[in-house]
Amino acid sequence: MSNESALARSTVLAPLGRGGRAEEVVQRISESISLGLLVDGEQLPSETDLSAMLGVSTVTLREALASLRQQGLIETRRGRNGGSFVRSAAGPTKAALERRLAAFTVSQLRDAGDELTAISGAAARLASSRASNDSIRRLSVLAQRLLTANGAAQRARTDSRFHIEVAVAATSERLTRHEAALQAELGSLLWWPDSTDLQVEQAVAEHVAIAQAIHREDAALARDLAQQHVNGNTQRLIERRIRLGER
Amino acid sequence: MTTEVRHVHERAAGELAALVERTFTLLDPLADACTEIVSQASADAPAPSARQLSGVDVLADRVMEQQSGLIGAGLVVAPGMLADEQRYLQWRQRRKDGSFAPLFLDVDTAGDDPYDYPEMEWFRVPAQQGRRMIGGPYFDYMGAETCTLTYAVPVVVGGAFVGIAGADLLLSWLERASLSVMRTIDAPAALVNHERRVVTDNTPVLATGERIDVARMEHAHRYPVIEDLGWQLVVLQA
């Protein structure tokens, strides 16, 4: 986190007045999101920490978080590495994505793409001999889900989720962690406010083909398709990076 | 195959069965407590609330205390069973420091990636077929976040399925616990689940989760381990 956003957060999450109520917490956080002080995808502190910062009880905080979830302003991913994450309806702006993309050089993108190719290819190959029936069903659902995703942020999450599921299907803890980390870094740059429906359809077709190769237990094909898919994505990223010029 | 060799295999299958079954017996108090809560609730109110299930936390912790490989335990409720929550887990987890804590999962179907437990085999099979189940081996993404077996026994009250009592067993624990048994077999062998996927094995040529194809199964010696689950010990030809 940069110092600037640390400062913004300390203001956003300063204690409310005595006897802070759930509605006040909701108002504070939703305002911060609409002002861009809390940005899409940002993780909120743990419930314990957040209630201490805001000076409200955990019961009050939970009530507030439930309301924010209902409004679609935060998303709570649970599990050991879970937490509450900001969900800005607007998603990241083009400028914000450009800033993030410009932080990479072309060769760094290529290098990251190579790493993702290696991980995704291996995961798809192993998944074709190890996927459970449950996994195969989930893969075929997730392969298509991109069609109904709205906006850049949801498209990026949905796309990433499919690739993570391939590693899950490979029953590999390390590949899954690695894939999830790479998706967080690169996957979020793949979808832009100006991405077209045609791009969505192409990505879905490629996801479906990977899922089918895994289902048919064709290890070599699954690996090749996964690698081609990642290569195509990396090329799109590099083209965009080049268009940004010297930043 | 000599009778002697067969006996070695059968003994190994028996010991594996005892090892796998033990975790099921630990779940009985959890299932009983769930039955009791649901039966009591129906006397004065049509359905129990989520809060009424919190009393089982201490029992879930006790389940985990009895087996170091258990990293989660609790109840997972049938959708629509509770008065106040459509989907709900009363689940405890063992944290890295060894303490026990509640595990909250995002089961809200309004989100774009909920923990969709009714679709998961360890829940679906008990719910639809009324029988116990072990899900996995699988990487429990967003749940236990590790390679896991999920044990589940259906809880049925008055003929209606109300949920499962369950526990998550670390696959790595079972692997260690079964290694001495697996080593007694003098040929490549694997404990496989109902999908013919490897749970644990004694050979570098197989991997956890790998499916042993039908043709290979036909040429192998097979011994039932947990018959109702379809788990078998498969001894491949060396």
Chai-1 contact restraints between the chains, C-beta under 6 A:
chainA,res_idxA,chainB,res_idxB,connection_type,confidence,min_distance_angstrom,max_distance_angstrom,comment,restraint_id
A,E75,B,G111,contact,1.0,0.0,6.0,A-B,restraint_1
A,T76,B,D106,contact,1.0,0.0,6.0,A-B,restraint_2
A,R77,B,D106,contact,1.0,0.0,6.0,A-B,restraint_3
A,R78,B,F104,contact,1.0,0.0,6.0,A-B,restraint_4
A,R78,B,L105,contact,1.0,0.0,6.0,A-B,restraint_5
A,R78,B,D106,contact,1.0,0.0,6.0,A-B,restraint_6
A,G79,B,M142,contact,1.0,0.0,6.0,A-B,restraint_7
A,G79,B,G143,contact,1.0,0.0,6.0,A-B,restraint_8
A,G79,B,E145,contact,1.0,0.0,6.0,A-B,restraint_9
A,R80,B,E145,contact,1.0,0.0,6.0,A-B,restraint_10
A,N81,B,E145,contact,1.0,0.0,6.0,A-B,restraint_11
A,S129,B,E210,contact,1.0,0.0,6.0,A-B,restraint_12
A,R130,B,G209,contact,1.0,0.0,6.0,A-B,restraint_13
A,R130,B,E210,contact,1.0,0.0,6.0,A-B,restraint_14
A,S132,B,E195,contact,1.0,0.0,6.0,A-B,restraint_15
A,D134,B,E121,contact,1.0,0.0,6.0,A-B,restraint_16
A,R161,B,D113,contact,1.0,0.0,6.0,A-B,restraint_17
A,V168,B,F139,contact,1.0,0.0,6.0,A-B,restraint_18
A,V168,B,Y141,contact,1.0,0.0,6.0,A-B,restraint_19
A,T171,B,F139,contact,1.0,0.0,6.0,A-B,restraint_20
A,T171,B,T208,contact,1.0,0.0,6.0,A-B,restraint_21
A,T171,B,G209,contact,1.0,0.0,6.0,A-B,restraint_22
A,E173,B,F139,contact,1.0,0.0,6.0,A-B,restraint_23
A,E173,B,C147,contact,1.0,0.0,6.0,A-B,restraint_24
A,T176,B,F139,contact,1.0,0.0,6.0,A-B,restraint_25
